[in-house]
């Protein structure tokens, strides 16, 4: 590993751990706060909170109730996303006049997004309308990420508060996670991405003339808002088919850094949350340290292999010096280079995110 590659890793981890530690305090404050009058009134009216023997609101759920609420919540999300794709051709915010998605692709996509897998068997800019991208993909990116976070908090409560029969209330946890945590952080990330050139528009696709004199359609859309939660929720489903390798999704080295930090931000903060909620910070640091060691090992192998290059590829390049063909830039964006690409690839794989800023089938290792 070169000094440059090592320095990128060190800077990234310092910034990540600092942000993660301070964010953990905010997460605990929001997720562990007493139920407010507004929350009580909302969920009592919706029938999502029961009553105790004295007729007072009963906020606690045992593990069966909590699991049942989570399953029901995601089934509703599955159905909504499935239907939205089928009828998108009859709905507004469809400037490219996309027709409805076939039922099998719609089901594949809906299952993928509610499980936070975000496997894409489609090209976003050629298959999904703006409305589907916003109300379908972006919304489910929030909901599936929130599901993972609240289940993590339920697990932490179960481990720490062993004498309690309740794990919290799934509906209140989901409400708080989306409204107070994911939404404001994603908004900040979206603004930062827009400052770097990530597009955010409802304008129609643009036809331009290329340097060769051909006509090309440039796909546009509300990208920054989806990109922010795509990374923050470790979702990975990109607005464009090329994902974060597309210049409209990830135009600069700084936007690349923002996206890499966003992927690991909440997982890191949850480790600190475990330490703080248990009253022993070392518990969370131990888990974070184990994950960090594995991450560093994988990054070291990846970046070393990429910097060493592909001997076969180098042998096919004629008339260039050894320095010209050192490293493996095939399948990578020149605006990021080998080191930033290797770091991104390791981060997204370690988090099971799925976002890419290069073609992973071009990676040597």
Phi and psi in degrees as a GROMACS rama.xvg file:
@    title "Ramachandran Plot"
@    xaxis  label "Phi"
@    yaxis  label "Psi"
@TYPE xy
-80.4618  165.683  UNK-2
-60.605  -38.4727  UNK-3
-63.6697  -45.015  UNK-4
-64.9872  -39.6374  UNK-5
-67.668  -40.4083  UNK-6
-65.9084  -37.8326  UNK-7
-61.6656  -42.4773  UNK-8
-63.9409  -45.9583  UNK-9
-63.7359  -46.7264  UNK-10
-61.3285  -43.6416  UNK-11
-59.8664  -47.7461  UNK-12
-67.4671  -37.6884  UNK-13
-62.3374  -48.342  UNK-14
-63.8728  -43.4527  UNK-15
-61.4251  -49.4435  UNK-16
-66.4789  -34.9982  UNK-17
-66.2534  -48.7318  UNK-18
-63.8761  -41.61  UNK-19
-63.8806  -38.9472  UNK-20
-64.8341  -47.5383  UNK-21
-70.6733  -34.0426  UNK-22
-66.5757  -32.4846  UNK-23
-60.5211  -36.5692  UNK-24
-64.114  -39.5058  UNK-25
-68.0413  -41.5678  UNK-26
-60.0307  -46.2619  UNK-27
-63.9697  -40.5476  UNK-28
-60.4941  -42.7742  UNK-29
-77.173  -43.1797  UNK-30
-78.5417  -23.9561  UNK-31
-105.764  4.02761  UNK-32
-68.1278  150.997  UNK-33
-59.9028  152.516  UNK-34
-67.7407  126.128  UNK-35
-78.915  166.33  UNK-36
-61.7234  -39.4633  UNK-37
-63.0162  -46.8094  UNK-38
-62.0835  -43.2698  UNK-39
-61.5321  -43.063  UNK-40
-67.1747  -42.5468  UNK-41
-63.0423  -50.5261  UNK-42
-79.604  -22.8688  UNK-43
-69.9899  -42.0174  UNK-44
-62.7214  -38.2903  UNK-45
-79.7755  -4.97543  UNK-46
74.8195  21.7682  UNK-47
-96.9614  1.05726  UNK-48
-127.983  130.011  UNK-49
-84.0048  -169.126  UNK-50
-129.456  148.115  UNK-51
-83.3033  -173.174  UNK-52
-66.2186  -19.875  UNK-53
-96.0693  3.2087  UNK-54
86.06  6.70066  UNK-55
-86.5303  154.664  UNK-56
-58.7363  135.407  UNK-57
-109.068  107.22  UNK-58
-87.0769  -25.0702  UNK-59
-75.0976  149.618  UNK-60
-128.516  140.294  UNK-61
-80.9578  179.554  UNK-62
-65.3375  -32.9226  UNK-63
-68.8102  -42.7196  UNK-64
-65.9468  -41.4538  UNK-65
-64.0869  -47.6145  UNK-66
-63.2427  -40.4297  UNK-67
-62.399  -41.1514  UNK-68
-64.3724  -41.1232  UNK-69
-64.0274  -43.1542  UNK-70
-64.2459  -45.0625  UNK-71
-62.049  -44.1572  UNK-72
-57.3507  -44.4376  UNK-73
-77.462  -28.6824  UNK-74
-65.0712  -39.696  UNK-75
-63.2316  -42.4502  UNK-76
-63.0903  -38.6972  UNK-77
-61.6206  -48.0509  UNK-78
-64.5958  -43.8846  UNK-79
-61.9919  -45.2229  UNK-80
-67.8423  -37.2728  UNK-81
-62.4762  -48.5639  UNK-82
-67.386  -40.1584  UNK-83
-57.9455  -41.4812  UNK-84
-66.9615  -37.3282  UNK-85
-65.4181  -35.7046  UNK-86
-107.262  9.85167  UNK-87
-59.6633  -26.5458  UNK-88
-66.6251  -17.7402  UNK-89
-104.13  5.22072  UNK-90
-110.217  160.98  UNK-91
-73.261  -176.15  UNK-92
55.0529  51.4598  UNK-93
-136.589  65.2965  UNK-94
-63.9746  -25.1389  UNK-95
-91.9437  6.47623  UNK-96
54.7106  49.305  UNK-97
-68.4622  137.187  UNK-98
-82.9644  170.55  UNK-99
-62.4399  148.067  UNK-100
-77.7129  146.236  UNK-101
-61.9006  152.288  UNK-102
-63.1002  -35.6038  UNK-103
-72.0909  -38.6583  UNK-104
-69.0451  -38.0813  UNK-105
-62.9105  -41.3788  UNK-106
-67.4556  -43.3145  UNK-107
-56.6382  -48.1545  UNK-108
-67.3715  -42.609  UNK-109
-62.4197  -45.685  UNK-110
-63.3054  -42.0024  UNK-111
-61.2446  -42.354  UNK-112
-79.5306  -32.0157  UNK-113
-75.2777  -22.2713  UNK-114
-91.5422  5.32849  UNK-115
64.1084  19.8474  UNK-116
-79.7934  -44.1918  UNK-117
57.5763  32.3925  UNK-118
-66.4345  130.543  UNK-119
-113.221  115.842  UNK-120
-100.953  25.5518  UNK-121
-146.215  161.478  UNK-122
-95.2484  117.704  UNK-123
-55.6047  -44.8623  UNK-124
-74.7939  -13.396  UNK-125
-114.033  -0.290287  UNK-126
-127.926  -29.5786  UNK-127
-117.116  134.242  UNK-128
-73.4526  167.932  UNK-129
-58.4935  -41.2584  UNK-130
-63.4787  -42.9832  UNK-131
-65.2437  -40.124  UNK-132
-63.3571  -39.8903  UNK-133
-81.6871  -54.9249  UNK-134
-81.5138  -18.2538  UNK-135
-100.029  -72.4812  UNK-136
-68.4866  -50.8709  UNK-137
-63.8199  -44.3165  UNK-138
-61.4129  -45.1217  UNK-139
-68.7714  -27.0247  UNK-140
-60.0573  -38.0209  UNK-141
-68.582  -48.2969  UNK-142
-68.9236  -40.5248  UNK-143
-70.3921  -36.7052  UNK-144
-65.4405  -42.0617  UNK-145
-62.25  -37.6224  UNK-146
-58.4576  -46.7423  UNK-147
-63.0636  -40.0842  UNK-148
-67.9089  -45.4487  UNK-149
-69.3232  -33.465  UNK-150
-66.0462  -36.5556  UNK-151
-63.4962  -40.6923  UNK-152
-67.5865  -38.2846  UNK-153
-61.9971  -40.2823  UNK-154
-64.2454  -43.8603  UNK-155
-62.3859  -41.648  UNK-156
-63.364  -39.9826  UNK-157
-64.4941  -35.92  UNK-158
-74.974  -36.6566  UNK-159
-88.4393  -46.3921  UNK-160
-97.4374  69.338  UNK-161
-64.8061  -27.8876  UNK-162
-84.0583  -8.87844  UNK-163
-90.0179  139.377  UNK-164
-86.8542  -4.52877  UNK-165
-111.378  145.812  UNK-166
-107.538  7.74464  UNK-167
105.889  -165.931  UNK-168
-122.164  119.678  UNK-169
-60.1577  -39.9359  UNK-170
-67.2278  -41.7735  UNK-171
-68.7536  -40.2801  UNK-172
-60.8976  -45.0116  UNK-173
-64.4236  -40.7998  UNK-174
-59.0597  -50.3693  UNK-175
-67.2483  -40.902  UNK-176
-62.6282  -43.7405  UNK-177
-73.4104  -46.8759  UNK-178
-77.1135  -39.9475  UNK-179
-101.759  -17.2733  UNK-180
-115.705  -65.3388  UNK-181
-67.2063  -44.7821  UNK-182
-62.8755  -51.5809  UNK-183
-66.7242  -38.0526  UNK-184
-67.5367  -42.2703  UNK-185
-63.1162  -35.9238  UNK-186
-63.9457  -41.2165  UNK-187
-63.771  -45.8164  UNK-188
-62.8417  -40.2689  UNK-189
-61.5914  -42.4233  UNK-190
-64.3942  -42.4861  UNK-191
-61.4699  -41.3686  UNK-192
-66.501  -40.868  UNK-193
-62.8195  -33.757  UNK-194
-64.7043  -20.6537  UNK-195
-95.9562  -4.92299  UNK-196
112.114  2.55028  UNK-197
-67.2585  131.04  UNK-198
-79.7233  151.945  UNK-199
-148.997  95.0331  UNK-200
-153.762  156.224  UNK-201
-109.058  13.6118  UNK-202
-66.8081  158.729  UNK-203
-70.9892  159.283  UNK-204
-57.7784  149.188  UNK-205
-111.545  133.303  UNK-206
-95.9719  128.66  UNK-207
-129.702  163.972  UNK-208
-102.859  127.737  UNK-209
-79.1811  172.556  UNK-210
-63.7172  -25.3076  UNK-211
-83.4978  -1.26127  UNK-212
87.8876  5.11827  UNK-213
-87.4762  162.388  UNK-214
-96.5112  135.544  UNK-215
-135.169  138.883  UNK-216
-94.8356  123.938  UNK-217
-97.351  115.274  UNK-218
-75.1842  136.607  UNK-219
-122.324  -170.417  UNK-220
148.702  176.269  UNK-221
-79.3805  75.9659  UNK-222
-83.4698  -45.1876  UNK-223
-58.4651  -40.2831  UNK-224
-65.4073  -38.3654  UNK-225
-76.3843  -36.204  UNK-226
-61.8282  -38.7396  UNK-227
-62.4867  -49.7532  UNK-228
-77.6165  -26.3042  UNK-229
-56.816  -42.0698  UNK-230
-82.8106  -46.372  UNK-231
-61.3484  -36.803  UNK-232
-91.8675  11.2314  UNK-233
45.5735  47.1194  UNK-234
-85.2503  -59.5818  UNK-235
95.9467  -14.8427  UNK-236
-73.8426  111.236  UNK-237
-85.4674  155.663  UNK-238
-66.3026  -41.3301  UNK-239
-102.773  158.44  UNK-240
-62.548  -33.6658  UNK-241
-79.0936  -2.73634  UNK-242
59.0156  -139.779  UNK-243
-77.4802  5.63296  UNK-244
-84.3031  -12.8174  UNK-245
-77.6465  133.431  UNK-246
-64.0893  -21.5085  UNK-247
-79.1378  -18.0216  UNK-248
-97.3778  -30.0178  UNK-249
-151.727  78.6957  UNK-250
-83.6661  -24.9821  UNK-251
-132.821  163.738  UNK-252
-58.4607  -33.5357  UNK-253
-71.2727  -39.9416  UNK-254
-63.4204  -33.8146  UNK-255
-63.5528  -42.2756  UNK-256
-65.0956  -42.9448  UNK-257
-58.3458  -44.132  UNK-258
-67.5914  -38.9819  UNK-259
-65.3663  -40.3324  UNK-260
-66.2264  -39.7123  UNK-261
-62.742  -36.428  UNK-262
-61.2557  -43.8175  UNK-263
-94.4683  -4.57025  UNK-264
-61.6671  -55.1152  UNK-265
-70.8685  -42.662  UNK-266
-55.8361  -39.5018  UNK-267
-66.3122  -44.5023  UNK-268
-65.6249  -32.296  UNK-269
-66.6679  -32.3632  UNK-270
-63.542  -44.7221  UNK-271
-65.3283  -35.4142  UNK-272
-59.7866  -42.6109  UNK-273
-60.0381  -43.3164  UNK-274
-64.1247  -41.2476  UNK-275
-72.9536  -40.2673  UNK-276
-71.5838  -25.7783  UNK-277
-86.5569  -9.3386  UNK-278
78.5986  9.9607  UNK-279
-139.986  94.6268  UNK-280
-58.8106  -27.3813  UNK-281
-62.1574  -27.2309  UNK-282
-62.1605  -46.7887  UNK-283
-69.6551  -39.0052  UNK-284
-65.022  -35.2578  UNK-285
-61.5796  -44.9991  UNK-286
-66.4356  -43.9294  UNK-287
-62.8127  -38.4565  UNK-288
-65.3412  -42.5468  UNK-289
-61.755  -43.5816  UNK-290
-65.7676  -38.3716  UNK-291
-66.2124  -40.2539  UNK-292
-61.3798  -45.7552  UNK-293
-63.2758  -40.2261  UNK-294
-64.0729  -45.7802  UNK-295
-62.7472  -40.0163  UNK-296
-62.3175  -44.9011  UNK-297
-67.482  -39.099  UNK-298
-64.3469  -41.9645  UNK-299
-60.6221  -43.6572  UNK-300
-65.5004  -42.3222  UNK-301
-66.0005  -51.9429  UNK-302
-68.7185  -35.0873  UNK-303
-64.9027  -42.907  UNK-304
-64.8763  -41.775  UNK-305
-68.5202  -39.6127  UNK-306
-69.7046  -29.5201  UNK-307
-70.4424  -26.9579  UNK-308
85.3367  176.095  UNK-309
-106.513  110.024  UNK-310
-56.8466  -38.7386  UNK-311
-64.2985  -43.14  UNK-312
-64.26  -40.462  UNK-313
-64.1465  -35.0735  UNK-314
-70.5724  -18.6796  UNK-315
-87.587  -12.6618  UNK-316
-91.0628  118.323  UNK-317
-99.6431  142.602  UNK-318
79.8821  12.4894  UNK-319
-116.773  150.57  UNK-320
-75.4855  168.05  UNK-321
-59.5158  -37.2349  UNK-322
-65.6212  -31.0097  UNK-323
-70.4999  -28.0996  UNK-324
-111.555  10.6441  UNK-325
-68.2541  140.354  UNK-326
82.7856  171.934  UNK-327
-120.131  97.4112  UNK-328
-95.9394  -2.42813  UNK-329
-63.5286  128.672  UNK-330
82.9308  7.38347  UNK-331
-118.573  156.918  UNK-332
-86.0409  132.73  UNK-333
-66.7031  -21.6599  UNK-334
-75.057  -11.315  UNK-335
-111.476  -41.3091  UNK-336
81.9356  -178.999  UNK-337
-70.0989  -44.881  UNK-338
-66.4276  -50.7662  UNK-339
-64.4561  -33.7134  UNK-340
-68.3703  -42.0968  UNK-341
-64.6775  -39.9995  UNK-342
-66.0631  -44.4916  UNK-343
-61.3496  -46.0619  UNK-344
-61.298  -39.9895  UNK-345
-69.7466  -40.5902  UNK-346
-63.7004  -50.3636  UNK-347
-66.2351  -33.4355  UNK-348
-73.0126  -41.781  UNK-349
-63.0852  -34.66  UNK-350
-89.0963  -0.564213  UNK-351
54.2885  41.6648  UNK-352
-82.1701  -51.581  UNK-353
99.1362  -13.5065  UNK-354
-70.8239  146.075  UNK-355
-137.582  145.399  UNK-356
-115.546  12.7471  UNK-357
-158.377  172.079  UNK-358
-86.75  114.734  UNK-359
-70.2279  -18.2292  UNK-360
-74.9956  -5.3214  UNK-361
-96.7114  -3.89261  UNK-362
-73.9833  134.898  UNK-363
-66.8216  -49.7023  UNK-364
